[in-house]
Amino acid sequence: MEYRQLGANGPQIPVIMFGAWPIGGGMGHVDEATAIATIRRALELGITAIDTAEYYRGSEALIGRALAGWPREKVFIATKVSYGPYTRTLIRQALDNSLRALRTDYVDLYQLHSYPQDIALEEAIAGLAEAHESGKARYVGVSNFTRDQLAAARALYPIQSVQNRFNIFDSEAARDVLPFCQIEGIGFLAHSPLAKGLLTGKYRPGHVFPPDDERSRHPWFQGETFARYVAVVDELARLAREKGITLTQLAIAWVLAHPGVTSCIVGAKTPEQVEEHVGAIGVRLTSDDLNRIAALAARATALSR
């Protein structure tokens, strides 16, 4: 396993974090035994950082059960308050609920899941500050914030990290948020590195996702748009084969190749998927590789317009 520091003066965490959205059922049903086995396999392979959220259905409780018997201090647990309005009272209650589900008395990172839309940012950040100062959260962060929103939050309280979507097809963060994080000493946690599974190469045009899978409604996976993305994915898969890796590993390595990225949050439904993800560690992409990927990504973006 490789490690990077989470922001200035933060802890060293694995470059791959276990993303808990899939085991909660957000991308189709996962039975409890498989979910717990998947978490434990991640831990065995050194993925000792886990990201979850209030919104991720029953994932916090699954994590709590999976971690039974595992030394608490050896796992970095991050979760989020997901449902607004983000008042101090609501954040306090949400954190307490998460702690009960996770079977712990503190989390390592507590985050706002999104920018507050129905309450002042100052109130939401005050809630995070209370969580930190109470000792129930070792660090606090935000998720899905723009550069300007992140700067405003950082001016109110020491924000340790931001968690934003970042993948080959959605690289906007590299233009503004990532450079800001590098300058300000803020950790960057990349979510959705596999573009909801599009960058695994496992899905072909016409694939029907079950109603309980978010992709059944996601625009990337619909009709002609899906077919156009798959054509580009096939070319990315060709590059991965040339390098002797899988497309999934290429997508993870691409995220980790960007300066300023602390860790890549990758969801998994099975122990075998976790094993594949770990195979991305140590993969180095050349400047030619990155240029080829950028050209293909630009083509995919143009086709989707």
Steps between C-alpha positions, in 0.01 A plus 500: 500500500609859438407790726459874462445775753146634530556875482754699694588328828238230443534124534652265246222305329499233227490627142192283451199542727211256515186672373187370671226621264478168307481274808210715624305395191525821300619311194284194544442259788799355685427236764635566848744209512660609172513863610677414825740263324583777253581749776715248684689409183574868447642525851713189447650654187589826675201710399455617857314820412123482448267769369128488564211739565166542671352477147659165415204299625605229746873521426602655834344212692665247267836665561441492873436127488793433265744684727410296809825370642717720281717752693314831474818709483611312188202610291437849363121546489348789307129570486271788406190682612279480193160650577449872554441751622849475651426664832729437794224299667439284194873438448539402865210254475616358167851441631369325809285276281801418281714418802237258627473329164878482460540372858766755588529812712677709237555524126827604343339733247152656509380678188215706361369294209422808292504877514218626724217638287242581764711641784799728539840343445607646835241290683601179323869556565423579865343154518817343363708704745290369788549142379875553488531678831286239677750231401239308303678588174879510477481709181224668301452546129256573222379324189384613156616860554625733228830682543327818618275309740803318639686828548202646687480196727875502563479866607258398776672192644796266426353277230724196469374364170256522213342200329400560138419296191812442291552253218619479139163621371443760770829680569382854573653492849848494344447854369412676824429297814815286490742794452325686784539196727870481424552867583290492817607162635157340467465128438315391185296180503388395153161332481343322200840412342336226293221728374227287658653187343523641149880483526498132590409402143252246633186654351395499135235704315155369576588381851196531725573602859247399768277776640688505832825582317559876461639440151154408373436877508848643444540685165836336423329161478213590270457421130736652245699686768584167663609350167729796426665481839553124462681557170750725679520263797603224260796710384600569859483126566739448208750734665460313830572167328816648346616580853406158633230630734121510507294801399390539862863518609576753226215722622623489861862561397388801293340657810806433716732646234367851570700713744287599796286184509526340843291189450268339248166381641402183317178315567482122491232234523719192528839400643620431145436860399705622795786275393490652151504854642813434706673395178497866391750591772843552351373546143677797344358677198740671259440844351409325173243287686348807661485684167325205334250482785437875482431481127256213545328676790460814288343291226257341744401838641444640150290201401277536806405859422 
